[in-house]
Amino acid sequence: MDKIPMTAAGYTALENELRHCQQVERPRIIQQITEARSHGDLSENAEYHAAKESQSLNEGRIAELEDKLARAEVIDVSKLSGDTIKFGATVTLIDEDTEKKHVWQIVGEPEADAKNGRISIASPLARALVGKKKGSQVEVVTPGGAKAYEILEVIFR
């Protein structure tokens, strides 16, 4: 059973989602099933089948969240330091072609969210960055082609 590294914030987000699935979604779906059953013949009852499908998806998500939380290895990023990039680091890069700055925090797979500046430790960019220091150049092969970056800053917050 492999441990899943994640930040405390990522762990809390998964806990909150689990609580929502168990305490809000589960009772709501049970109510939908109860209402649909009251409509009679279940074999041709689309509402009943849709509610059962929702129940199946919700229970699957609950099981997935419970598994991730059970295997979580919470890493307190505020206690990390140094100038070498590792899990939890927030890295400022400059694209050497476009001169555009990017800021990424390297996090665990379950909490990765590129739109919000969090990339998975398993992503090609994070794998290329780990072990590097401020001032280093790094090349990454992305789905859009090869990219070259310079590391401007490495912080832990």
Backbone hydrogen bonds, N-H to C=O, Kabsch-Sander energy under -0.5 kcal/mol:
donor,donor_aa,acceptor,acceptor_aa,energy
4,I,71,R,-2.7
6,M,73,E,-1.9
8,A,75,I,-0.6
11,Y,7,T,-2.2
12,T,8,A,-2.4
13,A,9,A,-2.2
14,L,10,G,-1.9
15,E,11,Y,-2.4
16,N,12,T,-2.5
17,E,13,A,-2.2
18,L,14,L,-2.5
19,R,15,E,-2.6
20,H,16,N,-2.3
21,C,17,E,-2.5
22,Q,18,L,-2.4
23,Q,19,R,-3.2
24,V,20,H,-2.2
25,E,20,H,-2.3
26,R,21,C,-2.0
28,R,24,V,-1.7
29,I,25,E,-2.7
30,I,26,R,-2.4
31,Q,27,P,-2.1
32,Q,28,R,-1.9
33,I,29,I,-2.5
34,T,30,I,-2.4
35,E,31,Q,-2.5
36,A,32,Q,-2.6
37,R,33,I,-2.4
38,S,34,T,-1.4
39,H,36,A,-1.4
40,G,37,R,-1.7
45,N,42,L,-1.3
46,A,44,E,-0.9
49,H,45,N,-2.1
50,A,46,A,-2.5
51,A,47,E,-2.3
52,K,48,Y,-2.4
53,E,49,H,-2.1
54,S,50,A,-2.3
55,Q,51,A,-2.3
56,S,52,K,-2.3
57,L,53,E,-2.4
58,N,54,S,-2.6
59,E,55,Q,-2.7
60,G,56,S,-2.1
61,R,57,L,-2.2
62,I,58,N,-2.4
63,A,59,E,-2.2
64,E,60,G,-2.2
65,L,61,R,-2.7
66,E,62,I,-2.7
67,D,63,A,-2.1
68,K,64,E,-2.3
69,L,65,L,-2.7
70,A,66,E,-2.1
71,R,67,D,-1.8
72,A,68,K,-0.5
72,A,69,L,-0.6
73,E,4,I,-2.8
74,V,72,A,-0.6
75,I,6,M,-2.7
76,D,74,V,-0.5
77,V,75,I,-1.2
79,K,76,D,-1.6
80,L,77,V,-1.8
85,I,132,K,-2.8
88,G,106,I,-2.5
89,A,86,K,-2.3
90,T,155,I,-3.5
91,V,89,A,-0.6
91,V,104,W,-3.5
92,T,153,E,-2.3
93,L,91,V,-0.6
93,L,102,H,-3.2
94,I,150,E,-2.0
95,D,100,K,-2.9
96,E,148,A,-2.7
99,E,95,D,-2.6
102,H,93,L,-2.5
104,W,91,V,-2.6
105,Q,117,G,-2.8
106,I,89,A,-2.4
107,V,105,Q,-0.7
107,V,119,I,-2.9
111,E,108,G,-1.2
112,A,108,G,-0.6
112,A,109,E,-1.1
113,D,118,R,-2.3
116,N,113,D,-1.7
117,G,114,A,-1.8
118,R,113,D,-2.0
119,I,105,Q,-2.5
119,I,117,G,-0.5
121,I,107,V,-2.1
123,S,120,S,-1.8
127,R,123,S,-2.7
128,A,124,P,-1.9
129,L,125,L,-1.8
130,V,126,A,-2.5
131,G,85,I,-2.9
132,K,129,L,-2.5
134,K,83,D,-0.6
135,G,151,I,-3.2
136,S,133,K,-2.1
138,V,149,Y,-2.6
140,V,147,K,-2.7
142,T,140,V,-0.8
142,T,145,G,-2.1
145,G,142,T,-2.3
147,K,140,V,-2.9
149,Y,138,V,-2.8
150,E,94,I,-1.9
151,I,136,S,-2.7
152,L,92,T,-3.0
152,L,150,E,-0.7
153,E,92,T,-1.4
155,I,90,T,-2.6
